[in-house]
Amino acid sequence: MTVSASDYRINEQINVREVRVIGPNNENVGVIPTFEALRMARDAGKDLVEVSPNTSPPVCRILDFGKFLYEKTKKEKEAKKAQKVIEVKEIQIRPKSNEFHTGLKVRDARRWLEEGKKVRVRVKFRGREITHSDLGIEDLREIAQGLADVAIVEQQPMMEGRTMLMLLAPNPKRPKPAAAPGPKKEKAVEAQSGPPVEAEATTE
């Protein structure tokens, strides 16, 4: 939510009889009549700002309201930047799928995890397969172990209808992806005089 001046009552907008005041140096002034708090704010060349209207009495601070709003807005923007949206990818397998099929899915999962994405692993049961949910747990554990160098288990295997789910998150200690190899240096151009001549061994 964006901070704006309308979010606060200031100075003469504060229409209660008394307020608890925090002074310009962050000192606790205590509960005083509102008119006295306004006088203190004017004498300090600042504003009386109601920062906690739902307490009894309301809490007000003596400060520079323009600077206060600027700092609030700045902190809000910094907090939004810090909120990193992590994409969640998904792979789906069947209980005890063949190794080749599962291997392809795990390879995709590894690539996504190395890119910093989360991966949801879904085991889909059909018909009476649901009675062997232990096979799904075994599959998921094998996948988690195979990806342990790049992933941690954020959500343990759990049933959701006829599906078993596990959520993997990037391992903070995962190795960084190898840098792409640079262009190969050209080999030195061989001498124009033709191939080297082998020295003949001499015997005494």
Kinemage of the C-alpha trace (Angstrom):
@kinemage 1
@onewidth
@group {chain A} dominant
@subgroup {mainchain}
@vectorlist {calphas} color= white
{ca met a 1} P 0.000 0.000 0.000
{ca thr a 2} L 1.408 3.385 -1.015
{ca val a 3} L 1.959 5.872 1.815
{ca ser a 4} L 0.220 9.243 1.351
{ca ala a 5} L -0.433 12.373 3.408
{ca ser a 6} L -4.109 11.420 3.726
{ca asp a 7} L -3.113 8.392 5.820
{ca tyr a 8} L -2.309 10.661 8.775
{ca arg a 9} L -3.979 13.433 10.751
{ca ile a 10} L -1.610 16.324 11.419
{ca asn a 11} L -1.673 19.530 13.453
{ca glu a 12} L -5.197 21.034 13.669
{ca gln a 13} L -6.711 17.900 12.101
{ca ile a 14} L -6.101 16.140 15.426
{ca asn a 15} L -9.372 16.836 17.243
{ca val a 16} L -9.001 14.903 20.508
{ca arg a 17} L -8.538 16.568 23.901
{ca glu a 18} L -5.212 14.985 24.806
{ca val a 19} L -2.488 12.911 23.181
{ca arg a 20} L 0.575 10.913 24.138
{ca val a 21} L 3.529 12.761 22.656
{ca ile a 22} L 6.908 11.574 21.414
{ca gly a 23} L 9.165 14.601 21.062
{ca pro a 24} L 11.397 15.684 18.162
{ca asn a 25} L 14.374 13.808 19.622
{ca asn a 26} L 12.318 10.633 20.084
{ca glu a 27} L 11.871 11.365 23.789
{ca asn a 28} L 8.684 10.353 25.602
{ca val a 29} L 6.927 13.589 26.615
{ca gly a 30} L 3.890 11.795 28.046
{ca val a 31} L 0.163 12.549 27.924
{ca ile a 32} L -0.587 16.246 27.513
{ca pro a 33} L -3.459 18.389 26.150
{ca thr a 34} L -3.507 18.520 22.371
{ca phe a 35} L -3.243 22.337 22.266
{ca glu a 36} L -0.016 22.113 24.291
{ca ala a 37} L 1.368 19.443 21.945
{ca leu a 38} L 0.577 21.716 18.991
{ca arg a 39} L 2.411 24.602 20.666
{ca met a 40} L 5.464 22.373 21.241
{ca ala a 41} L 5.446 21.350 17.573
{ca arg a 42} L 5.204 24.980 16.390
{ca asp a 43} L 7.997 26.068 18.731
{ca ala a 44} L 10.199 23.312 17.272
{ca gly a 45} L 9.300 24.330 13.703
{ca lys a 46} L 7.807 20.910 13.053
{ca asp a 47} L 4.443 19.144 12.763
{ca leu a 48} L 2.337 17.185 15.218
{ca val a 49} L 1.576 13.882 13.488
{ca glu a 50} L -0.865 11.261 14.767
{ca val a 51} L 0.975 7.954 14.261
{ca ser a 52} L -1.200 5.626 16.337
{ca pro a 53} L -4.855 6.772 16.245
{ca asn a 54} L -6.384 3.630 17.744
{ca thr a 55} L -4.724 3.825 21.150
{ca ser a 56} L -6.187 5.728 24.082
{ca pro a 57} L -5.063 8.456 24.029
{ca pro a 58} L -3.711 8.553 20.435
{ca val a 59} L 0.061 8.660 20.024
{ca cys a 60} L 1.506 11.672 18.214
{ca arg a 61} L 5.034 12.513 17.163
{ca ile a 62} L 6.628 15.910 16.700
{ca leu a 63} L 8.525 15.752 13.412
{ca asp a 64} L 8.972 17.107 9.890
{ca phe a 65} L 5.941 15.603 8.137
{ca gly a 66} L 7.376 16.003 4.615
{ca lys a 67} L 10.585 14.214 5.581
{ca phe a 68} L 8.569 11.573 7.446
{ca leu a 69} L 6.502 10.785 4.327
{ca tyr a 70} L 9.616 10.706 2.138
{ca glu a 71} L 11.357 8.174 4.386
{ca lys a 72} L 8.210 6.025 4.631
{ca thr a 73} L 7.861 5.962 0.836
{ca lys a 74} L 11.556 5.159 0.402
{ca lys a 75} L 11.362 2.228 2.832
{ca glu a 76} L 8.259 0.930 1.072
{ca lys a 77} L 10.028 0.971 -2.306
{ca glu a 78} L 13.069 -0.795 -0.849
{ca ala a 79} L 10.840 -3.459 0.695
{ca lys a 80} L 9.168 -4.087 -2.680
{ca lys a 81} L 12.551 -4.474 -4.363
{ca ala a 82} L 13.575 -6.977 -1.698
{ca gln a 83} L 10.520 -9.124 -2.407
{ca lys a 84} L 11.898 -11.564 -4.933
{ca val a 85} L 9.236 -13.469 -6.823
{ca ile a 86} L 10.370 -17.063 -7.249
{ca glu a 87} L 8.902 -18.937 -10.183
{ca val a 88} L 7.559 -22.434 -9.499
{ca lys a 89} L 7.987 -25.048 -12.225
{ca glu a 90} L 6.472 -28.533 -12.188
{ca ile a 91} L 7.317 -32.033 -13.322
{ca gln a 92} L 4.864 -34.942 -13.283
{ca ile a 93} L 5.698 -38.632 -13.140
{ca arg a 94} L 3.871 -41.925 -12.666
{ca pro a 95} L 4.687 -44.350 -9.845
{ca lys a 96} L 7.802 -46.291 -10.814
{ca ser a 97} L 8.059 -44.736 -14.273
{ca asn a 98} L 10.867 -46.051 -16.451
{ca glu a 99} L 14.268 -44.605 -15.621
{ca phe a 100} L 14.686 -42.873 -18.988
{ca his a 101} L 11.395 -40.960 -18.694
{ca thr a 102} L 12.056 -39.975 -15.075
{ca gly a 103} L 15.633 -39.023 -15.927
{ca leu a 104} L 14.453 -36.521 -18.530
{ca lys a 105} L 12.095 -34.914 -16.026
{ca val a 106} L 14.788 -34.762 -13.339
{ca arg a 107} L 17.187 -33.167 -15.821
{ca asp a 108} L 14.646 -30.382 -16.408
{ca ala a 109} L 14.164 -29.996 -12.652
{ca arg a 110} L 17.914 -29.676 -12.132
{ca arg a 111} L 18.171 -26.946 -14.767
{ca trp a 112} L 15.315 -24.959 -13.207
{ca leu a 113} L 16.750 -25.290 -9.710
{ca glu a 114} L 20.149 -24.114 -10.938
{ca glu a 115} L 18.347 -21.060 -12.363
{ca gly a 116} L 16.922 -20.313 -8.894
{ca lys a 117} L 13.381 -21.583 -9.518
{ca lys a 118} L 11.356 -23.883 -7.295
{ca val a 119} L 10.120 -27.219 -8.615
{ca arg a 120} L 6.925 -29.022 -7.659
{ca val a 121} L 7.185 -32.772 -8.232
{ca arg a 122} L 3.843 -34.469 -8.821
{ca val a 123} L 3.237 -38.242 -8.739
{ca lys a 124} L -0.070 -39.058 -10.441
{ca phe a 125} L -1.864 -42.252 -9.358
{ca arg a 126} L -4.428 -44.045 -11.509
{ca gly a 127} L -6.986 -46.649 -10.507
{ca arg a 128} L -5.714 -49.046 -7.852
{ca glu a 129} L -2.238 -47.504 -7.920
{ca ile a 130} L -3.446 -45.282 -5.090
{ca thr a 131} L -3.212 -48.282 -2.743
{ca his a 132} L 0.557 -48.252 -3.270
{ca ser a 133} L 1.272 -44.681 -2.240
{ca asp a 134} L 4.502 -45.892 -0.646
{ca leu a 135} L 5.893 -46.260 -4.175
{ca gly a 136} L 5.241 -42.569 -4.772
{ca ile a 137} L 7.080 -41.644 -1.583
{ca glu a 138} L 9.996 -43.811 -2.680
{ca asp a 139} L 10.090 -42.104 -6.087
{ca leu a 140} L 10.049 -38.642 -4.548
{ca arg a 141} L 12.791 -39.479 -2.069
{ca glu a 142} L 14.990 -40.815 -4.863
{ca ile a 143} L 14.452 -37.615 -6.843
{ca ala a 144} L 15.227 -35.448 -3.801
{ca gln a 145} L 18.426 -37.403 -3.143
{ca gly a 146} L 19.482 -37.125 -6.774
{ca leu a 147} L 19.030 -33.346 -6.663
{ca ala a 148} L 20.409 -32.796 -3.158
{ca asp a 149} L 23.368 -30.794 -4.472
{ca val a 150} L 21.064 -28.168 -6.007
{ca ala a 151} L 17.828 -28.502 -3.996
{ca ile a 152} L 16.336 -28.720 -0.535
{ca val a 153} L 12.940 -30.217 0.257
{ca glu a 154} L 10.719 -27.270 1.166
{ca gln a 155} L 7.538 -29.345 1.424
{ca gln a 156} L 7.679 -33.032 2.296
{ca pro a 157} L 5.640 -35.500 0.179
{ca met a 158} L 1.918 -35.151 0.860
{ca met a 159} L -1.260 -36.476 -0.733
{ca glu a 160} L -3.668 -34.175 -2.547
{ca gly a 161} L -6.527 -36.222 -3.974
{ca arg a 162} L -4.998 -38.879 -6.230
{ca thr a 163} L -1.737 -36.966 -6.451
{ca met a 164} L 1.342 -36.923 -4.243
{ca leu a 165} L 3.258 -33.643 -4.166
{ca met a 166} L 6.701 -32.543 -3.049
{ca leu a 167} L 8.146 -29.039 -3.360
{ca leu a 168} L 11.846 -28.483 -3.972
{ca ala a 169} L 13.559 -25.127 -3.480
{ca pro a 170} L 17.006 -24.050 -4.691
{ca asn a 171} L 19.775 -25.058 -2.299
{ca pro a 172} L 21.477 -21.846 -1.083
{ca lys a 173} L 24.778 -23.769 -1.131
{ca arg a 174} L 24.319 -25.071 -4.672
{ca pro a 175} L 27.317 -24.718 -6.966
{ca lys a 176} L 27.110 -21.884 -9.434
{ca pro a 177} L 26.451 -22.890 -13.057
{ca ala a 178} L 29.668 -23.171 -15.047
{ca ala a 179} L 30.420 -20.121 -17.162
{ca ala a 180} L 30.070 -20.563 -20.891
{ca pro a 181} L 33.460 -21.302 -22.471
{ca gly a 182} L 35.020 -18.374 -24.293
{ca pro a 183} L 36.193 -18.479 -27.897
{ca lys a 184} L 39.127 -20.796 -28.419
{ca lys a 185} L 42.402 -19.142 -29.226
{ca glu a 186} L 43.608 -19.870 -32.692
{ca lys a 187} L 46.611 -22.117 -32.876
{ca ala a 188} L 49.824 -20.484 -33.882
{ca val a 189} L 50.320 -20.574 -37.606
{ca glu a 190} L 52.844 -23.204 -38.501
{ca ala a 191} L 56.036 -22.100 -40.181
{ca gln a 192} L 55.866 -21.837 -43.947
{ca ser a 193} L 58.937 -23.990 -44.406
{ca gly a 194} L 56.934 -27.189 -44.276
{ca pro a 195} L 56.785 -29.947 -41.674
{ca pro a 196} L 59.621 -30.206 -39.178
{ca val a 197} L 62.471 -32.507 -40.203
{ca glu a 198} L 63.213 -35.301 -37.793
{ca ala a 199} L 66.809 -35.343 -36.659
{ca glu a 200} L 68.594 -38.541 -37.532
{ca ala a 201} L 70.253 -40.381 -34.721
{ca thr a 202} L 74.001 -40.680 -35.123
{ca thr a 203} L 76.128 -43.473 -33.833
{ca glu a 204} L 79.720 -43.220 -32.964
